[in-house]
Structure formats: C-alpha cells, structure tokens
C-alpha cells in the first residue's frame, strides 16, 4: 500500500497535468506587454504589500497552522541552503495541492514572505489583486513576450536577494497525493542565477481528535529537502532537464513516494467522482 495518505475530496481531476481545476470568472482584461506591472513594486504598492504581510503574520499564518495542524520537518536544510548559496536569495519548489500551499511554505520561515508566480487565471479573477499583493507575479502563459517579461520579474526577485517559491506542476490539484510532471521554468531560473533549488514536499494525514470536525480537510505536513545544485558540466538544456527530474524525484521522496513506479501507481488509484469542491 502506498505511503502517502490518499484523501478523497470527491472531485474529478483534469486529464492534463498542468490544467487548472478551479475556473475563475474573468473580471480583468490586461494587456501583457512591457508596460504591464508583472510584479507590483511601486512605492504605494510596496506599502500595501507591507500591510498585507502584517495581516498574514498576525492572522492568516496562525489560522493556517491551526486549520491544518501543520507539521514542518527539515528546517535545518534552509540553513544548509544559505551556507551553500552564500546569498540571502532563495529559490524553492514544491508540489501544489491547495491554495494554502504558499502559506505552508512560508510557515517554514515564519517571518519571511516568498514571492511566487501566479497564473493569469488567478491574476484576472476578482481575487487577482489580493494574490498579487500577497507576492504573486503575473505569469501569462499564453503570451510568449509576456512570459519573457514575467521571467525577468522573477529573476529580479533573486537578484534583489529575496525569496521566490515556484510550483513546477503549474496548477493546483486539491489534495492530490502524487507528484505531477515538473515544468522547467524554475530550473532555468536556478541555472541563470547560479542558485540551488530547495525542494519541499506537501503531504497529508488522516485528521484525528478535534480535527475530525474539519471533515473536508485532512491534516498537513511539509518536509524540506536538501538543496539541489545545477550540474554545469551539462549543456544548458540538459542541465535544466536534469535538475527538474532530480527535483521531482526529491519531492516524491519527501512525501513518502519512493520512485516513479509507485508515483504512477498512486495516480492510477485516485478515482474521484465529481467536479463540485470548495477549497
């Protein structure tokens, strides 16, 4: 029997790995050109983002901790990352299982706040400005030029010595117990900035005690793995692909999946029934 706890929220997952489960009604119609603010960084926006951080620090993060009875393991690897990188900047990656994942990640460094790529489905929704004020960087996947500008904004985060967290699965699948294929953008960023990747794995466990009252939501755990280095002996394309494969395997290991064969077995076991689900 596979190690990861398989929670059935009674939903149907998409047929394509990077397809989004949640369909946001579009309320914004942005033009993703060189003048679009992919990363909100004006003086006024920075002040509002600062206020957002206070709210997250005092209210949102504690609620997240309590709601999911979050367990954090492997924090020593953050110190190892800093020692290896010799930089204040950090690039971390993880699987993507709920909209709360970014908070799980940020709770590994309680007083730190990560910026993160945000797909345009979220950016163009009514909650889009909230996501962006929380650190979201607009990532318009259907615009080649927009993606290039967004990548520069992500690189800017690292160049400023800050923390960026990326979900290489490219979409959120609620409580999904396996790890989907990793897209290569975050690993290209690591290659270009000469930074390691810090892998993190989000998994779930059966709620016990008072947490049984939260029947929709299992309890959560996030485990931090050891930093992964780019292999610069390989050509750029091969080095990026190699790092993506190693990161995916490490995230699988962190959530209790020993190899790709077991990961595929779990994927075959998951059989969810309908599309009605409220995260």
Residue, then its C-alpha position, 0 to 999 in steps of 0.5 A: x500500500x502506498x505511503x502517502x495518505x490518499x484523501x478523497x475530496x470527491x472531485x474529478x481531476x483534469x486529464x492534463x497535468x498542468x490544467x487548472x481545476x478551479x475556473x475563475x470568472x474573468x473580471x480583468x482584461x490586461x494587456x501583457x506587454x512591457x508596460x504591464x506591472x508583472x510584479x507590483x513594486x511601486x512605492x504605494x504598492x510596496x506599502x500595501x504589500x507591507x500591510x498585507x504581510x502584517x495581516x498574514x503574520x498576525x492572522x492568516x499564518x496562525x489560522x493556517x497552522x491551526x486549520x491544518x495542524x501543520x507539521x514542518x520537518x527539515x528546517x535545518x536544510x534552509x540553513x544548509x541552503x544559505x551556507x551553500x548559496x552564500x546569498x540571502x536569495x532563495x529559490x524553492x519548489x514544491x508540489x501544489x495541492x491547495x491554495x494554502x500551499x504558499x502559506x505552508x511554505x512560508x510557515x517554514x520561515x515564519x517571518x519571511x514572505x516568498x514571492x511566487x508566480x501566479x497564473x493569469x487565471x488567478x491574476x484576472x479573477x476578482x481575487x487577482x489583486x489580493x494574490x498579487x499583493x500577497x507576492x504573486x507575479x503575473x505569469x501569462x502563459x499564453x503570451x510568449x513576450x509576456x512570459x519573457x517579461x514575467x521571467x525577468x520579474x522573477x529573476x529580479x526577485x533573486x537578484x534583489x536577494x529575496x525569496x521566490x517559491x515556484x510550483x513546477x506542476x503549474x496548477x493546483x490539484x486539491x489534495x492530490x497525493x502524487x507528484x505531477x510532471x515538473x515544468x522547467x521554468x524554475x530550473x532555468x531560473x536556478x541555472x541563470x542565477x547560479x542558485x540551488x533549488x530547495x525542494x519541499x514536499x506537501x503531504x497529508x494525514x488522516x485528521x484525528x481528535x478535534x480535527x475530525x470536525x474539519x471533515x473536508x480537510x485532512x491534516x498537513x505536513x511539509x518536509x524540506x529537502x536538501x538543496x539541489x545544485x545545477x550540474x554545469x558540466x551539462x549543456x544548458x538544456x540538459x542541465x535544466x532537464x536534469x535538475x527538474x527530474x532530480x527535483x521531482x524525484x526529491x519531492x516524491x521522496x519527501x512525501x513518502x513516494x519512493x520512485x516513479x513506479x509507485x508515483x504512477x501507481x498512486x495516480x492510477x488509484x485516485x478515482x474521484x467522482x465529481x467536479x463540485x469542491x470548495x477549497 
